[in-house]
Amino acid sequence: MKKNILVVDDSALMRRVICDIIDSESTFQVKDVCRDGLEAYEKLKTVAYDAVVLDVNMPRMDGLELLEKIQQDGIKATVIMVSTLTTKDADVTIRAMELGAVDFITKPCNIIEAKSDEFRRRIIQMLGAVIRSDDAKAQANTQANSQVQAMGAVKVLPVKRPRKLERTGTSGKKVLVALACSTGGPKALQSVIPYLPRDLNAPMLLVQHMPIGFTKSMADRLDELSDIEVREAVEGDVLKKGCVYVAPGGKHMEIKKQADGNHVVRLNDAPPIGGLRPCANVTYESLRTCGYDEIVCVVLTGMGSDGTGGILSLMQKKNIYVISQDAASCVVYGMPKAIAEAGVVDEVVPLTEIAHTIIKMVGVQ
C-alpha cells in the first residue's frame, strides 16, 4: 500500500515539482495539496497522513504557525520542513523542529535546482527513512504490547561489550565526549544538551549534519536553553571543559593536540564524505592521536551509518565508551543501529537518559 503524503506550499510551481517527485516513487503518493498552513490545518484535523512536506514561508498561516496549532490541538503528524538557506529561515527552521518537525530539506533557489536529481534524492531519501522508522516503531510497539500482555513486564538490559571503562568522574583522567547525530538530531539534542551541567568534567564535540548557517542557529538556540556553554566551533578554538563545540555546516572538524598539551579545533574544506560535510567519521578518526585518556562516544538519531567507521578506528587507539540512543526514541534508527550492529555499544538508552549517562561517565569538576 502506498504511503499518503500531504504537500503544503504557496508556490504552484514548487507544489507541482514536489508532487511529481513523490508520485514518481512506487511507495508514495500525494494524497492532498494545500496552498498555505490554514488549508493544511483543516485537512490535518480530519485526515491522517504518513508524512507532511511543509514550506516555511506562506501567507495566512506559515509553517511555524501550523506546527504551533497542531501541537496545541494534539494532532499527530510527521512533518518535514522545506526551508531556504537564509539566516532568518535557519532560525525559523530550528524553531520548527522544536515544535515537532522531524527535519528539513533545503529549498531550491531556482527551477533548475528544483528539477535536479539532488533535490529529488533528498526528498525521497528523507521520506523513506522517516516513514520506515515510523513503521518499524509501530511494529515494535505492537510486538512489545503483545509480549507484555502474555508474559508481564520484561526488564530490558543495556547492551554491553566485554570491555567496559570505569566510571571516570573521580578518576583524574582526561576525558572527552564526542556526539554524532543527523535526521531528528536538532530536536533530540534539546533533550540532551540543556540537561548537562556547566561544570561537566569534559569538553564535548558535536557533529550534526546541517548546512552552513543552520549549525550556528542551532548552537545559539542550545546555548540559550542550557547552563553548559554551546558554540559553533571556529578554527583554533582551544577545547575546555564544560563547553560544547558544534561542527560548522560545510566544514569537517578535526581535533589536534598542541605541543603545550592543549587541543584545538581544525576545520577543513575537504570534499564531503558520503555527501556529508561535516562528517562524524572525520572527527572521530582525528581523535586517534589526541591526548585524552578516555573518550565517551555518543550516537543519536540519524540516517545512514556516519560515526561507525570512525568509532571502530578510534577504539584501536583509545579507551572508549559508546552510548547509543534506543530505537523507540529515534526519529530515524539508522546511525545508532549501525554502531549497535558493529558490536561496540556499551549502553543503549532512551533519549531522555542520554544526558544522565554522559554525566555518569565523565562526572563534574
C-alpha positions as CSV (number, residue, x, y, z in Angstrom):
1,M,0.0,0.0,0.0
2,K,1.3,3.4,-1.0
3,K,2.1,6.0,1.8
4,N,0.0,9.1,1.7
5,I,1.7,12.4,1.7
6,L,0.4,15.9,2.2
7,V,2.3,18.7,0.3
8,V,1.9,22.3,1.6
9,D,3.5,25.2,-0.3
10,D,2.2,28.5,-1.6
11,S,4.1,28.2,-4.9
12,A,2.2,26.4,-7.6
13,L,5.4,25.5,-9.3
14,M,7.0,24.1,-6.2
15,R,3.9,22.1,-5.4
16,R,4.0,20.6,-8.9
17,V,7.7,19.8,-8.7
18,I,7.4,18.2,-5.2
19,C,4.3,16.2,-6.2
20,D,5.9,14.9,-9.4
21,I,8.9,13.7,-7.3
22,I,6.8,12.0,-4.7
23,D,4.4,10.4,-7.2
24,S,7.4,9.1,-9.3
25,E,8.1,6.6,-6.4
26,S,6.0,3.5,-6.3
27,T,5.9,3.6,-2.5
28,F,4.5,7.1,-2.1
29,Q,1.6,9.1,-3.4
30,V,0.5,12.7,-2.8
31,K,-2.9,12.4,-1.2
32,D,-3.6,16.2,-0.9
33,V,-2.0,19.6,-1.6
34,C,-2.5,22.8,0.2
35,R,-1.5,26.4,-0.6
36,D,-0.9,27.5,3.0
37,G,-1.0,26.4,6.6
38,L,-4.6,27.3,7.1
39,E,-5.8,24.9,4.4
40,A,-3.4,22.3,5.8
41,Y,-4.7,22.7,9.3
42,E,-8.2,22.0,8.2
43,K,-7.0,18.8,6.4
44,L,-4.9,17.6,9.3
45,K,-7.9,17.9,11.7
46,T,-9.7,15.2,9.8
47,V,-7.2,13.2,7.7
48,A,-4.2,11.2,8.8
49,Y,-1.1,11.3,6.5
50,D,2.0,9.2,6.6
51,A,4.1,12.4,6.2
52,V,3.7,16.1,5.5
53,V,6.1,18.1,3.4
54,L,5.7,21.7,4.7
55,D,7.0,25.0,3.4
56,V,8.2,27.6,5.9
57,N,7.1,30.9,4.4
58,M,3.4,31.1,3.3
59,P,0.5,33.6,3.5
60,R,-2.3,33.5,6.0
61,M,-0.7,30.8,8.1
62,D,3.0,29.9,7.7
63,G,4.7,26.6,8.5
64,L,5.7,27.7,12.0
65,E,2.2,28.8,12.9
66,L,0.8,25.5,11.6
67,L,3.1,23.5,13.8
68,E,2.1,25.5,16.8
69,K,-1.6,24.9,16.0
70,I,-1.3,21.1,15.6
71,Q,0.9,20.9,18.7
72,Q,-1.7,22.8,20.7
73,D,-4.5,20.6,19.4
74,G,-2.6,17.4,19.9
75,I,-2.7,16.4,16.2
76,K,0.0,13.9,15.4
77,A,1.9,14.4,12.1
78,T,5.3,13.5,10.7
79,V,6.4,16.8,9.3
80,I,9.4,17.5,7.0
81,M,10.1,21.2,6.5
82,V,11.3,22.8,3.2
83,S,13.5,25.8,4.1
84,T,15.6,28.3,2.1
85,L,19.2,28.9,3.1
86,T,18.9,32.2,4.8
87,T,19.9,33.2,8.4
88,K,16.3,34.1,9.2
89,D,14.9,30.9,7.8
90,A,17.6,28.9,9.7
91,D,16.3,30.4,13.0
92,V,12.7,29.6,12.0
93,T,13.6,26.1,10.9
94,I,15.3,25.4,14.3
95,R,12.2,26.6,16.0
96,A,10.1,24.4,13.7
97,M,12.0,21.3,14.9
98,E,11.4,22.3,18.5
99,L,7.7,22.3,17.6
100,G,7.8,18.8,16.2
101,A,9.1,18.8,12.7
102,V,11.5,15.8,12.3
103,D,13.9,17.5,9.9
104,F,14.2,19.8,6.9
105,I,15.1,19.8,3.2
106,T,16.8,22.9,1.7
107,K,14.6,24.6,-0.8
108,P,15.9,25.1,-4.3
109,C,16.8,28.6,-5.4
110,N,15.5,28.1,-9.0
111,I,13.6,25.7,-11.2
112,I,16.8,24.1,-12.5
113,E,17.8,23.1,-8.9
114,A,14.2,22.1,-8.2
115,K,14.3,19.6,-11.0
116,S,17.7,18.3,-10.2
117,D,18.5,14.8,-9.2
118,E,19.9,16.0,-5.9
119,F,16.6,17.7,-4.8
120,R,14.7,14.6,-5.8
121,R,17.1,12.3,-3.9
122,R,16.8,14.4,-0.7
123,I,13.0,14.3,-0.7
124,I,12.8,10.6,-1.4
125,Q,15.6,9.6,1.0
126,M,14.1,11.7,3.8
127,L,10.5,10.5,3.3
128,G,11.7,6.9,3.0
129,A,13.8,7.0,6.2
130,V,11.2,8.7,8.4
131,I,8.3,6.6,7.2
132,R,10.3,3.3,7.6
133,S,11.3,4.3,11.1
134,D,7.7,5.2,12.0
135,D,6.5,1.8,10.7
136,A,9.3,-0.1,12.5
137,K,8.5,1.6,15.8
138,A,4.8,0.9,15.4
139,Q,5.5,-2.7,14.7
140,A,7.9,-2.9,17.7
141,N,5.4,-1.3,20.0
142,T,2.7,-3.8,18.9
143,Q,5.0,-6.7,19.5
144,A,6.1,-5.3,22.9
145,N,2.5,-4.9,23.9
146,S,1.7,-8.4,23.0
147,Q,4.7,-9.7,24.9
148,V,3.7,-7.7,28.0
149,Q,0.2,-9.0,27.9
150,A,1.4,-12.6,27.6
151,M,4.3,-12.5,30.0
152,G,4.1,-9.4,32.1
153,A,6.7,-6.6,32.0
154,V,10.2,-7.6,31.0
155,K,13.2,-5.5,32.0
156,V,15.4,-4.7,29.1
157,L,19.1,-4.6,30.0
158,P,21.6,-2.3,28.2
159,V,23.7,-3.9,25.5
160,K,27.2,-4.4,26.8
161,R,30.6,-5.1,25.3
162,P,33.0,-7.4,27.3
163,R,35.4,-4.5,27.8
164,K,33.9,-1.5,29.7
165,L,35.5,1.6,31.0
166,E,35.3,2.5,34.7
167,R,33.1,5.5,35.6
168,T,35.5,8.4,35.2
169,G,34.0,11.1,37.3
170,T,36.7,10.8,40.0
171,S,39.4,9.0,38.1
172,G,41.5,12.1,37.4
173,K,41.9,11.1,33.8
174,K,41.3,13.5,30.9
175,V,38.0,12.7,29.3
176,L,36.3,13.9,26.1
177,V,32.7,13.5,24.8
178,A,32.1,13.2,21.1
179,L,28.5,13.1,19.9
180,A,27.1,12.5,16.4
181,C,23.6,12.8,15.0
182,S,21.6,13.6,11.9
183,T,17.9,13.3,11.0
184,G,15.9,14.3,14.0
185,G,19.0,15.5,15.8
186,P,18.2,19.2,16.3
187,K,15.1,18.3,18.3
188,A,16.8,15.3,20.1
189,L,19.7,17.5,21.2
190,Q,17.2,19.7,23.1
191,S,16.6,16.6,25.3
192,V,20.3,16.2,25.9
193,I,22.4,19.4,25.9
194,P,20.2,21.5,28.3
195,Y,20.5,18.8,30.9
196,L,24.3,18.8,31.0
197,P,25.8,20.9,33.9
198,R,28.1,23.9,33.2
199,D,30.8,22.2,35.2
200,L,30.8,19.0,33.1
201,N,34.2,17.4,33.6
202,A,35.0,17.2,29.8
203,P,34.6,19.2,26.6
204,M,32.0,17.9,24.1
205,L,32.3,17.7,20.3
206,L,29.0,17.7,18.4
207,V,28.6,16.7,14.8
208,Q,25.1,17.3,13.4
209,H,24.6,17.0,9.6
210,M,23.3,20.5,8.6
211,P,24.1,23.1,6.0
212,I,26.1,26.3,6.5
213,G,24.2,28.8,8.8
214,F,21.9,26.2,10.3
215,T,24.6,24.9,12.7
216,K,25.1,28.5,14.0
217,S,21.4,28.9,14.7
218,M,21.2,25.5,16.4
219,A,24.2,26.2,18.6
220,D,22.9,29.6,19.6
221,R,19.5,28.2,20.5
222,L,21.0,25.3,22.5
223,D,23.2,27.9,24.3
224,E,20.1,29.9,25.2
225,L,18.5,26.8,26.7
226,S,21.5,25.4,28.5
227,D,23.7,26.0,31.5
228,I,26.6,24.4,29.7
229,E,28.2,26.7,27.1
230,V,27.4,25.8,23.5
231,R,29.1,27.4,20.5
232,E,29.6,26.8,16.8
233,A,33.3,25.8,16.6
234,V,35.8,28.1,14.9
235,E,39.3,27.4,13.6
236,G,41.8,27.4,16.5
237,D,39.3,27.0,19.4
238,V,41.0,25.6,22.4
239,L,39.0,22.8,24.0
240,K,37.9,23.4,27.5
241,K,35.7,21.5,30.0
242,G,32.1,22.5,30.2
243,C,31.8,23.6,26.6
244,V,30.1,22.0,23.6
245,Y,31.7,22.6,20.2
246,V,29.3,22.3,17.3
247,A,30.9,21.4,13.9
248,P,30.0,24.1,11.5
249,G,28.0,23.3,8.4
250,G,30.1,22.9,5.3
251,K,33.3,22.1,7.2
252,H,34.9,18.9,8.5
253,M,36.0,19.3,12.2
254,E,39.2,17.7,13.5
255,I,40.9,17.9,16.8
256,K,44.7,18.3,17.1
257,K,46.9,18.1,20.1
258,Q,49.4,21.0,20.5
259,A,52.9,21.0,21.9
260,D,51.7,22.6,25.1
261,G,49.2,19.8,25.7
262,N,46.1,21.8,24.7
263,H,43.7,20.5,22.0
264,V,42.5,22.8,19.2
265,V,39.8,22.7,16.6
266,R,40.9,22.4,13.0
267,L,38.4,22.9,10.2
268,N,38.9,22.0,6.6
269,D,37.1,22.1,3.2
270,A,38.0,18.6,2.1
271,P,35.3,17.0,-0.1
272,P,32.1,15.7,1.5
273,I,32.3,12.0,2.5
274,G,29.2,10.1,1.5
275,G,27.6,13.5,0.8
276,L,28.4,14.7,4.4
277,R,30.4,17.7,5.5
278,P,30.7,17.8,8.5
279,C,31.3,14.1,8.7
280,A,31.4,12.4,12.2
281,N,33.9,9.8,11.0
282,V,36.4,12.5,10.2
283,T,36.1,13.9,13.8
284,Y,36.3,10.5,15.5
285,E,39.3,9.4,13.4
286,S,41.1,12.7,14.3
287,L,40.9,11.7,18.0
288,R,43.2,8.7,17.5
289,T,46.2,10.9,18.2
290,C,44.7,13.1,20.9
291,G,45.9,13.3,24.4
292,Y,42.6,12.4,26.1
293,D,42.8,9.2,28.2
294,E,39.2,8.2,27.6
295,I,36.5,9.2,25.0
296,V,32.8,8.8,25.5
297,C,31.2,8.4,22.1
298,V,27.5,9.1,21.7
299,V,25.4,8.3,18.7
300,L,21.9,9.7,18.3
301,T,19.1,9.5,15.7
302,G,20.0,9.8,12.1
303,M,20.0,8.3,8.6
304,G,22.9,6.2,7.4
305,S,25.9,5.0,9.4
306,D,28.2,8.0,9.9
307,G,30.2,7.6,13.0
308,T,30.5,3.9,13.0
309,G,33.7,3.7,10.9
310,G,35.3,6.5,12.9
311,I,34.5,4.9,16.2
312,L,35.8,1.5,15.1
313,S,39.0,3.2,14.0
314,L,39.2,5.2,17.3
315,M,38.8,2.2,19.5
316,Q,42.0,0.7,18.1
317,K,44.0,3.5,19.7
318,K,41.9,4.8,22.6
319,N,39.8,3.6,25.6
320,I,36.3,4.5,24.6
321,Y,32.8,4.1,26.0
322,V,29.9,4.0,23.4
323,I,26.4,5.3,24.2
324,S,23.7,4.7,21.6
325,Q,20.1,6.0,21.5
326,D,17.5,3.3,21.6
327,A,15.3,2.6,18.6
328,A,12.0,3.6,20.2
329,S,13.1,7.2,20.9
330,C,14.9,7.8,17.5
331,V,13.2,9.7,14.7
332,V,15.4,7.5,12.3
333,Y,17.1,4.4,13.8
334,G,20.0,4.4,11.3
335,M,23.2,5.7,12.9
336,P,22.5,4.1,16.3
337,K,21.5,0.9,14.6
338,A,24.8,0.8,12.6
339,I,27.0,1.2,15.6
340,A,24.9,-1.3,17.6
341,E,25.3,-3.9,14.8
342,A,29.0,-3.3,14.8
343,G,29.0,-4.8,18.3
344,V,30.8,-1.9,20.1
345,V,28.0,-0.3,22.1
346,D,28.4,-0.3,25.8
347,E,25.0,1.1,26.7
348,V,21.7,1.6,24.8
349,V,19.4,4.1,26.5
350,P,16.3,6.2,25.6
351,L,16.8,9.8,24.6
352,T,15.8,11.1,28.0
353,E,18.6,9.2,29.7
354,I,21.4,10.2,27.4
355,A,22.5,13.3,29.4
356,H,22.4,11.3,32.7
357,T,24.5,8.6,31.2
358,I,27.1,11.1,29.9
359,I,27.3,12.7,33.4
360,K,27.6,9.3,35.0
361,M,30.6,8.6,32.8
362,V,32.5,11.9,33.0
363,G,31.4,13.5,36.2
364,V,31.6,17.2,37.1
365,Q,34.5,19.4,38.0
